[in-house]
Amino acid sequence: MARLLLLGPARDAAGLRHDEVDGPTLDVALARAVERYGEEFARVLAISHVWVNGEAARADAPVTETDEIAVLPPVSGG
Amino acid sequence: MSPATLALDELLTWATRPDCGAVVTFSGVVRDSSSAHGNVHALEYDTSEELAEQRLHLIVDEAWRRWPDLGAVAVHHRTGLVALSEATVVVVVASPHRDEAFAAAKYCIDTLKVSVPMWKREHFLGGSAWSSEAVPLGDVVER
């Protein structure tokens, strides 16, 4: 299972910061996360960027147990 | 990235050097209001330090690429809870001449605000909420 990193509003929507989720691809893994966390997480995910191992990734990118999927909602640093 | 108070004086000393006639500093500090709330008394930053620092390094690298004559560039950002009037972010740029120093410092803070994965939670009288001024995550080199 890939590691899931949920930050900022995504963390609040899911109710946790770290989790694990099955692939085999990024879009499937994220669909499973939506099933798990519900509607509010789906809303946040829809406006978020998603990185795999620190870089933007295609929806059909394969994900394995060594990968980290980060859900990054709109940012507000500074 | 650090939960500790940002040391502007130390950064200023570090950046000051004989070949640079200009040192520009920018401090972003906690204000007592936002577009959504009054009576703000603190900001709380959530991030992945690893991911955020990757982006901060890219911003500094890009500043050097755009203004090769810079003598020093530093960008420090607080994590965790930051109280009213304390600095959340500090940018220090040294350059032989002021135009490059001002331009590079502005580039660094403007780009940080749209390209570094960080999230600001406003703590105000009666509650807290994520900042309503968030923007979609952008790239470092677009700006």
Backbone of each chain as ProteinMPNN parsed JSONL, in Angstrom:
{"seq_chain_A": "MARLLLLGPARDAAGLRHDEVDGPTLDVALARAVERYGEEFARVLAISHVWVNGEAARADAPVTETDEIAVLPPVSGG", "coords_chain_A": {"N_chain_A": [[0.833, -1.198, 0.0], [0.449, 2.249, -0.762], [1.832, 5.17, 0.86], [-0.097, 7.767, 2.284], [-0.273, 11.218, 2.389], [-1.78, 13.784, 4.001], [-2.583, 17.101, 3.969], [-3.034, 20.313, 5.596], [-6.205, 21.685, 4.853], [-6.998, 19.253, 3.706], [-6.208, 17.361, 5.509], [-7.889, 17.941, 7.671], [-10.355, 17.362, 6.456], [-10.182, 14.633, 5.992], [-9.651, 13.693, 8.463], [-7.297, 12.747, 9.449], [-3.677, 12.695, 9.236], [-1.775, 10.984, 8.141], [-1.966, 8.009, 6.207], [-2.622, 4.819, 4.697], [-2.993, 3.508, 1.41], [-4.411, 1.475, -1.164], [-3.245, 0.896, -4.535], [-3.914, 0.084, -7.894], [-3.076, 2.27, -9.397], [-2.672, 5.882, -9.418], [-5.139, 7.291, -9.673], [-6.982, 5.326, -8.951], [-6.189, 4.789, -6.349], [-6.778, 7.261, -5.15], [-9.527, 7.371, -5.521], [-10.286, 5.353, -3.812], [-9.535, 6.504, -1.437], [-11.383, 8.595, -1.315], [-13.742, 7.126, -1.045], [-13.294, 6.182, 1.493], [-13.065, 8.481, 3.15], [-15.081, 10.302, 2.5], [-17.537, 12.857, 1.516], [-16.72, 15.55, 2.047], [-13.944, 15.344, 1.93], [-13.714, 14.625, -0.767], [-14.527, 16.994, -1.958], [-12.445, 18.733, -1.222], [-10.278, 17.401, -2.37], [-10.857, 17.718, -5.063], [-10.062, 20.294, -5.65], [-7.41, 20.254, -5.238], [-3.811, 19.848, -5.71], [-1.969, 16.922, -6.558], [0.796, 15.156, -5.541], [3.272, 12.681, -6.226], [5.76, 11.211, -4.483], [6.943, 13.748, -4.135], [6.612, 15.041, -6.549], [4.584, 16.284, -9.285], [2.071, 14.13, -10.623], [0.732, 11.918, -13.126], [-2.718, 10.927, -13.557], [-2.958, 8.243, -14.183], [-0.675, 7.134, -13.264], [1.354, 4.504, -11.978], [1.229, 3.301, -8.615], [3.068, 2.238, -5.793], [3.978, 0.356, -2.824], [6.145, 1.726, -1.889], [5.772, 4.333, -2.492], [4.866, 7.789, -1.875], [1.93, 9.498, -1.636], [0.878, 12.736, -1.869], [-1.592, 14.977, -0.871], [-2.417, 18.14, -1.805], [-3.967, 20.888, -0.989], [-5.216, 24.177, -2.128], [-2.792, 26.722, -1.456], [-1.391, 28.642, 1.328], [0.893, 29.995, 2.334], [3.42, 32.142, 3.888]], "CA_chain_A": [[0.0, 0.0, 0.0], [1.184, 3.514, -0.802], [1.588, 6.072, 1.98], [-0.923, 8.921, 1.931], [0.025, 12.371, 3.228], [-2.923, 14.698, 3.862], [-2.086, 18.326, 4.595], [-3.917, 21.469, 5.67], [-7.635, 21.34, 4.828], [-7.183, 17.831, 3.357], [-6.071, 16.631, 6.776], [-9.137, 18.119, 8.417], [-11.467, 16.694, 5.77], [-10.031, 13.184, 6.142], [-9.595, 13.374, 9.886], [-5.977, 12.244, 9.813], [-2.591, 13.242, 8.424], [-1.105, 9.881, 7.444], [-2.735, 6.786, 6.047], [-2.116, 3.977, 3.613], [-4.069, 3.239, 0.465], [-4.021, 0.59, -2.256], [-3.284, 1.358, -5.92], [-2.554, 0.064, -8.456], [-2.717, 3.546, -10.021], [-2.977, 7.028, -8.571], [-6.571, 7.619, -9.655], [-7.689, 4.293, -8.18], [-5.866, 5.012, -4.929], [-7.506, 8.436, -4.67], [-10.947, 7.003, -5.458], [-10.453, 4.58, -2.575], [-9.463, 7.463, -0.329], [-12.673, 9.29, -1.278], [-14.712, 6.182, -0.455], [-12.995, 6.039, 2.923], [-13.182, 9.716, 3.938], [-16.38, 10.928, 2.273], [-17.863, 13.949, 0.604], [-15.913, 16.748, 2.28], [-12.622, 15.072, 1.376], [-13.852, 14.674, -2.233], [-14.579, 18.408, -2.34], [-11.09, 19.289, -1.082], [-9.417, 16.744, -3.362], [-11.179, 18.244, -6.393], [-9.361, 21.571, -5.874], [-6.038, 20.048, -4.772], [-2.795, 19.184, -6.51], [-1.516, 15.658, -5.961], [2.165, 14.787, -5.883], [3.773, 11.378, -5.817], [7.187, 11.326, -4.159], [7.413, 15.119, -4.253], [6.446, 15.602, -7.894], [3.267, 16.107, -9.901], [1.972, 12.811, -11.258], [-0.474, 11.693, -13.947], [-3.747, 10.133, -12.877], [-2.775, 6.805, -14.431], [0.654, 6.708, -12.787], [1.316, 3.396, -11.024], [1.724, 3.592, -7.259], [3.452, 1.028, -5.068], [4.07, 0.558, -1.373], [7.254, 2.632, -1.55], [5.428, 5.693, -2.928], [4.107, 8.672, -1.004], [0.958, 10.349, -2.331], [0.588, 13.919, -1.044], [-2.734, 15.778, -1.323], [-2.019, 19.518, -1.514], [-5.021, 21.87, -1.286], [-4.7, 25.532, -2.373], [-1.796, 27.014, -0.422], [-1.505, 29.955, 1.98], [2.104, 30.283, 3.103], [3.826, 33.537, 3.94]], "C_chain_A": [[0.868, 1.248, 0.0], [0.864, 4.326, 0.454], [0.83, 7.301, 1.477], [-0.609, 10.039, 2.92], [-1.033, 13.442, 2.962], [-2.626, 15.957, 4.663], [-3.133, 19.427, 4.598], [-5.383, 21.048, 5.69], [-7.902, 19.889, 4.446], [-7.08, 16.957, 4.609], [-7.358, 16.739, 7.593], [-10.281, 17.33, 7.79], [-11.404, 15.183, 5.961], [-10.037, 12.77, 7.612], [-8.286, 12.77, 10.337], [-4.942, 12.753, 8.821], [-1.916, 12.161, 7.585], [-2.057, 8.701, 7.336], [-2.037, 5.946, 4.981], [-3.288, 3.635, 2.716], [-3.535, 2.359, -0.667], [-4.101, 1.302, -3.593], [-4.274, 0.536, -6.711], [-2.126, 1.364, -9.126], [-3.176, 4.685, -9.117], [-4.477, 7.311, -8.519], [-7.38, 6.588, -8.867], [-7.433, 4.498, -6.68], [-6.666, 6.188, -4.37], [-9.012, 8.162, -4.593], [-11.228, 6.204, -4.181], [-10.378, 5.49, -1.349], [-10.795, 8.222, -0.2], [-13.747, 8.396, -0.664], [-14.544, 6.129, 1.062], [-13.364, 7.297, 3.707], [-14.458, 10.513, 3.668], [-16.386, 12.204, 1.457], [-16.971, 15.182, 0.793], [-14.492, 16.547, 1.746], [-12.663, 15.131, -0.15], [-13.845, 16.124, -2.715], [-13.182, 19.035, -2.274], [-10.163, 18.698, -2.152], [-9.621, 17.353, -4.748], [-10.453, 19.562, -6.688], [-7.887, 21.48, -5.469], [-5.115, 19.593, -5.9], [-2.403, 17.902, -5.793], [-0.116, 15.361, -6.478], [2.415, 13.341, -5.468], [5.286, 11.508, -5.658], [7.735, 12.73, -4.464], [7.263, 15.743, -5.619], [5.031, 15.369, -8.391], [3.235, 14.777, -10.649], [0.678, 12.722, -12.068], [-1.446, 10.793, -13.188], [-3.528, 8.638, -13.044], [-1.4, 6.303, -13.992], [0.513, 5.534, -11.826], [1.824, 3.84, -9.661], [1.983, 2.273, -6.533], [3.624, 1.361, -3.592], [5.218, 1.47, -0.967], [6.933, 4.089, -1.89], [4.684, 6.465, -1.843], [3.218, 9.581, -1.858], [0.621, 11.511, -1.405], [-0.569, 14.697, -1.663], [-2.518, 17.21, -0.839], [-3.123, 20.495, -1.926], [-4.406, 23.23, -1.653], [-3.899, 26.038, -1.169], [-1.95, 28.426, 0.135], [-0.305, 30.217, 2.88], [2.385, 31.777, 3.132], [3.112, 34.325, 5.007]], "O_chain_A": [[1.895, 1.302, 0.676], [-0.213, 4.199, 1.036], [1.089, 7.803, 0.384], [-0.668, 9.84, 4.133], [-1.162, 13.94, 1.844], [-2.438, 15.901, 5.878], [-4.004, 19.479, 3.73], [-5.766, 20.16, 6.452], [-8.937, 19.342, 4.826], [-7.775, 15.95, 4.741], [-7.848, 15.749, 8.136], [-11.078, 16.708, 8.493], [-12.436, 14.524, 6.078], [-10.386, 11.64, 7.952], [-8.166, 12.327, 11.479], [-5.275, 13.182, 7.716], [-1.53, 12.409, 6.442], [-2.844, 8.427, 8.242], [-0.998, 6.329, 4.443], [-4.421, 3.488, 3.175], [-2.379, 2.475, -1.074], [-4.92, 2.203, -3.776], [-5.387, 0.307, -6.238], [-0.94, 1.552, -9.399], [-3.955, 4.489, -8.184], [-5.027, 7.545, -7.443], [-8.349, 6.938, -8.194], [-8.344, 4.391, -5.86], [-7.173, 6.121, -3.25], [-9.691, 8.666, -3.698], [-12.275, 6.363, -3.553], [-11.069, 5.271, -0.354], [-11.269, 8.458, 0.911], [-14.562, 8.853, 0.138], [-15.518, 6.044, 1.81], [-13.913, 7.202, 4.804], [-14.878, 11.311, 4.507], [-15.405, 12.577, 0.813], [-16.522, 15.784, -0.182], [-13.904, 17.467, 1.178], [-11.728, 15.643, -0.766], [-13.242, 16.447, -3.738], [-12.79, 19.78, -3.172], [-9.366, 19.413, -2.758], [-8.668, 17.489, -5.516], [-10.253, 19.907, -7.853], [-7.2, 22.496, -5.369], [-5.559, 19.035, -6.903], [-2.496, 17.811, -4.569], [0.126, 15.319, -7.684], [1.846, 12.847, -4.494], [5.992, 11.873, -6.598], [8.842, 12.877, -4.982], [7.733, 16.858, -5.842], [4.36, 14.415, -7.997], [4.233, 14.351, -11.231], [-0.325, 13.357, -11.744], [-1.061, 10.018, -12.313], [-3.868, 7.853, -12.159], [-1.01, 5.18, -14.313], [-0.351, 5.556, -10.95], [2.74, 4.657, -9.566], [1.212, 1.32, -6.65], [3.437, 2.503, -3.171], [5.265, 1.938, 0.171], [7.734, 4.981, -1.608], [3.979, 5.89, -1.013], [3.71, 10.336, -2.696], [0.136, 11.305, -0.292], [-0.529, 15.037, -2.845], [-2.445, 17.47, 0.362], [-3.199, 20.884, -3.091], [-3.198, 23.415, -1.502], [-4.276, 25.814, -0.018], [-2.556, 29.293, -0.494], [-0.457, 30.608, 4.037], [1.693, 32.571, 2.496], [3.36, 35.52, 5.162]]}, "seq_chain_B": "MSPATLALDELLTWATRPDCGAVVTFSGVVRDSSSAHGNVHALEYDTSEELAEQRLHLIVDEAWRRWPDLGAVAVHHRTGLVALSEATVVVVVASPHRDEAFAAAKYCIDTLKVSVPMWKREHFLGGSAWSSEAVPLGDVVER", "coords_chain_B": {"N_chain_B": [[12.948, 26.263, 7.439], [11.317, 26.395, 10.495], [10.219, 25.953, 13.877], [11.018, 27.846, 15.624], [11.547, 31.262, 16.783], [12.167, 33.658, 14.249], [15.348, 34.811, 13.343], [16.088, 37.74, 12.482], [18.165, 39.641, 12.735], [20.486, 38.058, 12.827], [20.426, 36.917, 10.29], [20.693, 39.193, 8.736], [23.268, 40.04, 9.397], [24.673, 37.837, 8.434], [24.15, 38.11, 5.685], [25.333, 40.473, 4.946], [28.048, 41.791, 3.194], [31.316, 42.583, 1.795], [31.24, 43.088, -0.997], [28.693, 43.849, -1.609], [26.394, 46.417, -1.902], [23.827, 46.713, -1.157], [21.325, 45.536, 1.001], [18.401, 43.936, 1.246], [15.609, 43.409, 3.272], [12.753, 41.466, 4.021], [10.002, 41.087, 6.094], [7.342, 39.079, 6.885], [4.61, 39.466, 8.952], [2.417, 38.509, 11.656], [-0.801, 39.683, 11.363], [-3.563, 41.519, 12.849], [-5.958, 41.016, 11.697], [-7.842, 39.517, 8.992], [-8.975, 38.957, 5.607], [-11.233, 37.606, 6.155], [-11.651, 37.459, 8.919], [-11.725, 39.284, 12.045], [-9.87, 40.321, 14.993], [-7.698, 38.527, 15.044], [-5.325, 36.509, 16.603], [-3.234, 34.798, 16.303], [-1.352, 32.819, 13.954], [-1.332, 29.599, 12.501], [0.776, 27.253, 11.077], [0.614, 24.627, 8.802], [2.419, 22.02, 7.278], [4.446, 19.931, 5.118], [7.608, 19.615, 6.033], [9.674, 18.619, 4.494], [8.698, 18.652, 1.812], [8.098, 21.38, 1.57], [10.59, 22.585, 1.988], [11.996, 21.658, -0.211], [10.775, 23.178, -2.226], [11.406, 25.781, -1.354], [14.167, 25.787, -1.711], [14.248, 25.583, -4.503], [13.153, 28.058, -5.18], [15.102, 29.866, -4.223], [17.262, 29.034, -5.812], [16.249, 29.731, -8.326], [16.107, 32.478, -8.056], [18.835, 33.112, -7.935], [19.501, 32.349, -10.53], [18.089, 34.198, -12.064], [19.107, 36.656, -11.216], [22.169, 36.855, -11.341], [24.205, 38.248, -10.053], [23.709, 38.445, -7.371], [24.636, 38.549, -3.918], [23.894, 37.188, -1.622], [21.211, 35.13, -0.542], [18.427, 34.418, 1.412], [15.73, 32.561, 2.731], [13.518, 32.179, 5.23], [11.086, 30.379, 7.098], [8.49, 30.211, 9.477], [7.096, 27.45, 11.321], [4.218, 25.801, 12.736], [2.607, 27.37, 15.574], [2.258, 30.872, 15.462], [2.547, 33.911, 17.046], [0.617, 37.007, 17.346], [1.987, 39.767, 15.625], [4.496, 38.614, 15.499], [7.154, 37.405, 13.352], [6.373, 35.554, 10.486], [7.62, 34.824, 8.205], [10.774, 35.426, 6.675], [12.71, 37.188, 4.372], [15.858, 37.68, 3.015], [18.037, 39.499, 1.03], [21.084, 40.141, -0.526], [22.949, 42.33, -2.596], [25.089, 43.766, -5.149], [23.917, 46.169, -6.016], [20.89, 48.131, -5.448], [18.55, 47.719, -7.016], [18.471, 45.071, -8.029], [18.433, 43.679, -5.624], [15.993, 44.466, -4.396], [14.213, 43.523, -6.392], [14.74, 40.75, -6.441], [14.109, 40.008, -3.822], [11.378, 40.561, -3.777], [10.53, 38.776, -5.744], [11.108, 36.356, -4.427], [9.36, 36.329, -2.11], [6.851, 36.668, -3.291], [6.709, 34.405, -4.925], [7.006, 32.345, -3.109], [4.54, 32.499, -1.8], [2.733, 31.386, -3.559], [3.716, 28.941, -4.382], [4.745, 27.212, -2.493], [4.109, 24.396, -0.537], [2.187, 25.057, 1.96], [0.009, 25.749, 4.698], [-2.152, 28.008, 6.188], [-3.612, 28.574, 9.259], [-6.0, 30.542, 10.749], [-6.185, 31.905, 13.935], [-8.598, 33.234, 15.899], [-10.642, 35.434, 17.924], [-12.829, 33.371, 19.49], [-12.594, 31.17, 17.814], [-11.151, 29.195, 15.078], [-9.883, 28.993, 11.73], [-9.095, 27.779, 8.436], [-7.127, 29.779, 6.241], [-8.852, 31.961, 4.061], [-7.691, 32.939, 1.867], [-6.298, 31.296, 0.21], [-4.47, 29.944, -2.586], [-4.35, 28.125, -5.727], [-1.798, 25.649, -5.919], [1.195, 26.621, -7.422], [3.881, 26.629, -9.924], [7.449, 27.133, -9.478], [8.932, 28.439, -11.459], [7.179, 29.716, -13.137], [6.564, 32.341, -12.598]], "CA_chain_B": [[11.707, 25.99, 8.137], [11.622, 26.221, 11.912], [9.2, 26.424, 14.817], [11.623, 28.855, 16.501], [11.476, 32.657, 16.351], [13.111, 33.932, 13.167], [16.387, 35.735, 13.806], [16.388, 38.653, 11.378], [19.481, 40.265, 12.93], [21.533, 37.108, 12.432], [20.402, 36.798, 8.836], [21.213, 40.45, 8.187], [24.725, 39.966, 9.565], [25.154, 36.813, 7.506], [24.025, 38.535, 4.289], [26.123, 41.677, 4.686], [29.385, 41.429, 2.727], [31.997, 43.753, 1.223], [30.952, 43.367, -2.411], [27.27, 44.159, -1.772], [26.023, 47.714, -1.357], [22.393, 46.714, -0.813], [20.744, 44.364, 1.662], [16.966, 44.126, 1.405], [14.956, 42.405, 4.115], [11.292, 41.483, 4.096], [9.417, 40.274, 7.156], [5.894, 38.936, 6.948], [4.273, 39.313, 10.371], [1.009, 38.188, 11.93], [-1.666, 40.861, 11.453], [-4.69, 41.229, 13.748], [-7.192, 40.768, 10.942], [-7.676, 38.975, 7.642], [-10.146, 39.316, 4.806], [-12.396, 36.863, 6.656], [-11.83, 37.531, 10.37], [-11.049, 40.252, 12.886], [-9.369, 39.78, 16.262], [-6.763, 37.413, 14.853], [-4.244, 36.608, 17.583], [-2.12, 33.907, 15.948], [-1.479, 31.978, 12.761], [-0.731, 28.277, 12.685], [1.152, 26.75, 9.76], [0.76, 23.189, 8.58], [3.205, 21.743, 6.087], [5.464, 18.885, 5.152], [8.856, 20.383, 5.941], [10.47, 18.08, 3.388], [8.17, 19.167, 0.551], [8.205, 22.834, 1.564], [11.993, 22.982, 1.825], [12.342, 21.434, -1.626], [10.303, 24.332, -2.992], [12.177, 26.963, -0.963], [15.469, 25.698, -2.393], [14.024, 25.9, -5.918], [12.946, 29.508, -5.286], [16.407, 30.524, -4.077], [18.036, 28.714, -7.026], [15.715, 30.518, -9.437], [16.533, 33.871, -7.829], [20.238, 33.191, -8.375], [19.548, 32.238, -11.997], [17.581, 35.437, -12.663], [19.968, 37.776, -10.83], [23.419, 36.134, -11.011], [25.142, 39.041, -9.259], [23.341, 38.467, -5.956], [25.676, 38.091, -3.005], [23.322, 36.288, -0.616], [19.749, 34.994, -0.543], [17.93, 33.512, 2.445], [14.284, 32.574, 2.968], [13.196, 31.367, 6.409], [9.644, 30.383, 7.368], [8.072, 29.552, 10.722], [6.072, 26.401, 11.321], [3.487, 25.762, 13.993], [1.827, 28.534, 16.004], [3.011, 32.126, 15.46], [1.697, 34.888, 17.739], [0.41, 38.327, 16.765], [3.147, 40.649, 15.412], [5.735, 37.878, 15.259], [7.432, 37.148, 11.936], [6.092, 34.211, 9.966], [8.565, 34.565, 7.108], [11.793, 36.459, 6.484], [13.513, 37.085, 3.15], [17.012, 38.585, 3.022], [18.787, 39.438, -0.23], [22.18, 41.099, -0.675], [23.341, 42.496, -3.99], [25.935, 44.961, -5.313], [23.078, 47.361, -6.206], [19.596, 47.936, -4.806], [17.463, 47.271, -7.894], [18.441, 43.601, -8.044], [18.078, 43.182, -4.29], [14.535, 44.621, -4.244], [13.506, 42.639, -7.33], [14.898, 39.35, -6.035], [13.344, 39.789, -2.587], [9.955, 40.509, -4.156], [10.315, 37.49, -6.424], [11.122, 35.256, -3.44], [8.158, 36.267, -1.271], [5.676, 36.457, -4.144], [6.705, 33.029, -5.418], [6.732, 31.494, -1.94], [3.123, 32.5, -1.426], [1.911, 30.602, -4.485], [4.32, 27.69, -4.844], [5.258, 26.368, -1.408], [2.977, 23.714, 0.115], [1.977, 25.448, 3.355], [-1.385, 26.128, 4.949], [-2.232, 28.948, 7.302], [-4.872, 28.55, 10.005], [-6.145, 31.77, 11.523], [-6.788, 31.778, 15.263], [-9.229, 34.51, 16.225], [-11.515, 35.376, 19.097], [-13.986, 32.494, 19.312], [-12.417, 29.995, 16.96], [-10.056, 29.176, 14.117], [-10.299, 28.54, 10.401], [-8.064, 27.889, 7.4], [-7.171, 31.047, 5.517], [-9.706, 31.994, 2.872], [-6.921, 33.589, 0.801], [-5.445, 30.287, -0.415], [-4.422, 29.917, -4.054], [-3.887, 26.823, -6.212], [-0.344, 25.481, -5.912], [1.809, 26.9, -8.718], [5.28, 26.263, -10.096], [8.417, 28.159, -9.095], [9.504, 29.168, -12.594], [6.131, 30.354, -13.938], [6.39, 33.75, -12.283]], "C_chain_B": [[12.043, 25.737, 9.598], [10.442, 26.653, 12.77], [9.724, 27.554, 15.703], [11.448, 30.263, 15.918], [12.542, 32.929, 15.301], [14.067, 35.04, 13.591], [16.817, 36.643, 12.662], [17.781, 39.265, 11.512], [20.611, 39.336, 12.482], [21.597, 36.969, 10.916], [21.0, 38.034, 8.168], [22.741, 40.469, 8.278], [25.329, 38.982, 8.575], [25.189, 37.328, 6.072], [24.923, 39.712, 3.942], [27.56, 41.302, 4.336], [29.991, 42.573, 1.926], [31.603, 44.094, -0.212], [29.487, 43.729, -2.657], [26.931, 45.491, -1.1], [24.569, 47.794, -0.945], [22.037, 45.41, -0.114], [19.273, 44.682, 1.91], [16.416, 43.025, 2.293], [13.444, 42.578, 4.02], [10.866, 40.577, 5.239], [7.905, 40.257, 6.986], [5.522, 38.664, 8.393], [2.771, 39.064, 10.53], [0.236, 39.488, 12.167], [-2.909, 40.508, 12.264], [-6.024, 41.049, 13.016], [-6.833, 40.121, 9.615], [-8.895, 39.4, 6.845], [-11.41, 38.653, 5.346], [-12.685, 37.108, 8.14], [-11.11, 38.733, 10.984], [-10.544, 39.558, 14.141], [-8.514, 38.533, 16.092], [-5.621, 37.576, 15.85], [-3.085, 35.659, 17.305], [-2.421, 33.254, 14.606], [-0.776, 30.662, 13.045], [-0.471, 27.678, 11.307], [1.29, 25.246, 9.768], [1.556, 23.005, 7.297], [3.871, 20.383, 6.215], [6.78, 19.623, 4.996], [9.699, 19.915, 4.765], [10.005, 18.678, 2.053], [8.34, 20.682, 0.462], [9.654, 23.268, 1.343], [12.489, 22.717, 0.411], [11.978, 22.659, -2.449], [11.094, 25.599, -2.63], [13.547, 26.962, -1.633], [15.328, 26.04, -3.873], [13.857, 27.407, -6.114], [14.275, 30.25, -5.189], [17.273, 30.262, -5.312], [17.576, 29.569, -8.203], [16.084, 31.995, -9.284], [17.982, 34.06, -8.279], [20.324, 33.15, -9.9], [19.12, 33.562, -12.64], [18.475, 36.634, -12.388], [21.313, 37.194, -10.383], [24.381, 36.921, -10.134], [24.793, 39.081, -7.766], [24.486, 37.934, -5.102], [25.171, 37.093, -1.98], [21.803, 36.284, -0.747], [19.368, 34.027, 0.571], [16.42, 33.678, 2.58], [14.007, 31.628, 4.138], [11.709, 31.492, 6.704], [9.377, 29.653, 8.672], [7.128, 28.394, 10.424], [5.359, 26.459, 12.667], [2.795, 27.085, 14.278], [2.712, 29.787, 16.088], [2.095, 33.222, 16.006], [1.633, 36.221, 17.001], [1.707, 39.132, 16.761], [4.48, 39.917, 15.305], [5.892, 37.613, 13.766], [7.108, 35.705, 11.577], [7.096, 33.817, 8.891], [9.527, 35.746, 7.01], [12.546, 36.152, 5.192], [14.636, 38.108, 3.263], [17.784, 38.386, 1.726], [19.862, 40.523, -0.216], [22.623, 41.128, -2.129], [24.268, 43.699, -4.094], [25.108, 46.236, -5.389], [21.635, 47.069, -5.789], [18.512, 47.365, -5.722], [17.336, 45.749, -7.891], [17.999, 43.049, -6.688], [16.569, 43.305, -4.049], [13.785, 43.629, -5.125], [13.577, 41.179, -6.885], [14.107, 39.063, -4.759], [11.855, 39.697, -2.894], [9.633, 39.191, -4.868], [10.203, 36.36, -5.387], [9.82, 35.202, -2.637], [6.914, 36.032, -2.128], [5.576, 35.001, -4.586], [6.451, 32.045, -4.284], [5.23, 31.381, -1.702], [2.246, 31.657, -2.353], [2.487, 29.231, -4.815], [4.872, 26.79, -3.739], [4.075, 25.724, -0.687], [2.927, 23.999, 1.613], [0.541, 25.91, 3.499], [-1.478, 26.877, 6.268], [-3.609, 28.824, 7.958], [-4.93, 29.779, 10.89], [-6.814, 31.458, 12.852], [-7.306, 33.148, 15.667], [-10.127, 34.32, 17.439], [-12.71, 34.475, 18.784], [-13.775, 31.318, 18.385], [-11.195, 30.061, 16.081], [-10.574, 28.627, 12.796], [-9.115, 28.647, 9.447], [-8.233, 29.204, 6.665], [-8.05, 30.932, 4.279], [-8.968, 32.59, 1.679], [-6.009, 32.601, 0.082], [-5.564, 30.337, -1.933], [-3.927, 28.552, -4.513], [-2.362, 26.775, -6.291], [0.224, 25.695, -7.312], [3.252, 26.45, -8.764], [6.191, 27.437, -9.754], [8.811, 29.016, -10.289], [8.458, 29.861, -13.451], [6.159, 31.874, -13.783], [7.515, 34.6, -12.84]], "O_chain_B": [[12.945, 24.96, 9.907], [9.743, 27.609, 12.433], [8.956, 28.156, 16.453], [11.229, 30.428, 14.717], [13.684, 32.488, 15.437], [13.652, 36.069, 14.125], [17.786, 36.356, 11.96], [18.499, 39.395, 10.521], [21.569, 39.771, 11.843], [22.678, 36.911, 10.331], [21.714, 37.935, 7.171], [23.418, 40.873, 7.333], [26.359, 39.253, 7.957], [26.122, 37.036, 5.324], [25.24, 39.927, 2.772], [28.217, 40.581, 5.087], [29.268, 43.438, 1.431], [31.63, 45.262, -0.601], [29.084, 43.9, -3.808], [27.146, 45.673, 0.098], [24.12, 48.822, -0.439], [22.395, 44.324, -0.571], [18.942, 45.581, 2.683], [16.717, 41.848, 2.094], [12.933, 43.695, 3.95], [11.316, 39.436, 5.338], [7.267, 41.309, 6.948], [6.052, 37.736, 9.005], [1.974, 39.376, 9.646], [0.573, 40.28, 13.047], [-3.275, 39.337, 12.361], [-7.079, 40.942, 13.642], [-5.686, 40.165, 9.171], [-9.753, 40.123, 7.352], [-12.523, 39.08, 5.036], [-13.83, 36.982, 8.576], [-10.047, 39.146, 10.521], [-10.76, 38.361, 14.333], [-8.591, 37.6, 16.891], [-5.017, 38.645, 15.938], [-2.064, 35.708, 17.992], [-3.573, 33.15, 14.183], [0.24, 30.618, 13.739], [-1.372, 27.602, 10.473], [1.977, 24.664, 10.607], [1.379, 23.756, 6.339], [3.859, 19.765, 7.279], [7.047, 20.197, 3.94], [10.363, 20.72, 4.113], [10.821, 19.152, 1.262], [8.686, 21.209, -0.595], [9.915, 24.211, 0.596], [13.312, 23.47, -0.109], [12.77, 23.124, -3.268], [11.413, 26.399, -3.509], [14.032, 28.006, -2.07], [16.191, 26.712, -4.439], [14.354, 27.969, -7.09], [14.545, 31.156, -5.978], [17.944, 31.171, -5.802], [18.391, 30.069, -8.978], [16.343, 32.678, -10.274], [18.311, 35.052, -8.929], [21.144, 33.853, -10.491], [19.707, 33.996, -13.631], [18.593, 37.529, -13.225], [21.565, 37.055, -9.186], [25.281, 36.337, -9.53], [25.518, 39.695, -6.982], [25.203, 37.012, -5.49], [25.93, 36.242, -1.515], [21.191, 37.314, -1.03], [19.928, 32.934, 0.662], [15.9, 34.793, 2.547], [14.237, 30.423, 4.039], [11.134, 32.573, 6.579], [9.966, 28.605, 8.94], [6.451, 28.374, 9.396], [5.837, 27.087, 13.612], [2.441, 27.827, 13.363], [3.777, 29.764, 16.705], [0.999, 33.435, 15.488], [2.472, 36.524, 16.152], [2.43, 39.176, 17.756], [5.503, 40.55, 15.043], [4.918, 37.597, 13.014], [7.51, 34.767, 12.265], [7.385, 32.637, 8.692], [9.153, 36.898, 7.23], [12.961, 35.019, 4.948], [14.389, 39.274, 3.572], [18.142, 37.265, 1.365], [19.576, 41.685, 0.073], [22.667, 40.1, -2.804], [24.245, 44.568, -3.223], [25.534, 47.276, -4.887], [21.206, 45.915, -5.775], [17.65, 46.613, -5.267], [16.237, 45.207, -7.768], [17.27, 42.059, -6.626], [15.937, 42.369, -3.56], [12.845, 42.974, -4.676], [12.581, 40.459, -6.95], [13.503, 37.999, -4.628], [11.151, 38.855, -2.336], [8.596, 38.576, -4.621], [9.309, 35.517, -5.469], [9.233, 34.128, -2.498], [6.023, 35.281, -1.733], [4.485, 34.431, -4.617], [5.77, 31.036, -4.467], [4.715, 30.295, -1.436], [1.144, 31.259, -1.976], [1.817, 28.43, -5.466], [5.409, 25.72, -4.025], [3.147, 26.417, -0.272], [3.531, 23.294, 2.422], [-0.068, 26.399, 2.547], [-0.964, 26.448, 7.3], [-4.638, 28.953, 7.294], [-4.023, 30.03, 11.684], [-7.872, 30.83, 12.896], [-6.541, 34.108, 15.764], [-10.341, 33.204, 17.912], [-13.511, 34.79, 17.905], [-14.699, 30.53, 18.185], [-10.303, 30.88, 16.303], [-11.566, 27.899, 12.75], [-8.24, 29.495, 9.622], [-9.352, 29.686, 6.487], [-8.0, 29.941, 3.549], [-9.545, 32.733, 0.601], [-5.054, 33.008, -0.58], [-6.596, 30.714, -2.487], [-3.18, 27.886, -3.797], [-1.722, 27.749, -6.685], [-0.199, 25.047, -8.27], [3.79, 25.952, -7.775], [5.758, 28.589, -9.742], [9.006, 30.222, -10.133], [8.818, 30.538, -14.413], [5.821, 32.606, -14.713], [7.516, 35.817, -12.659]]}, "name": "protein", "num_of_chains": 2, "seq": "MARLLLLGPARDAAGLRHDEVDGPTLDVALARAVERYGEEFARVLAISHVWVNGEAARADAPVTETDEIAVLPPVSGGMSPATLALDELLTWATRPDCGAVVTFSGVVRDSSSAHGNVHALEYDTSEELAEQRLHLIVDEAWRRWPDLGAVAVHHRTGLVALSEATVVVVVASPHRDEAFAAAKYCIDTLKVSVPMWKREHFLGGSAWSSEAVPLGDVVER"}
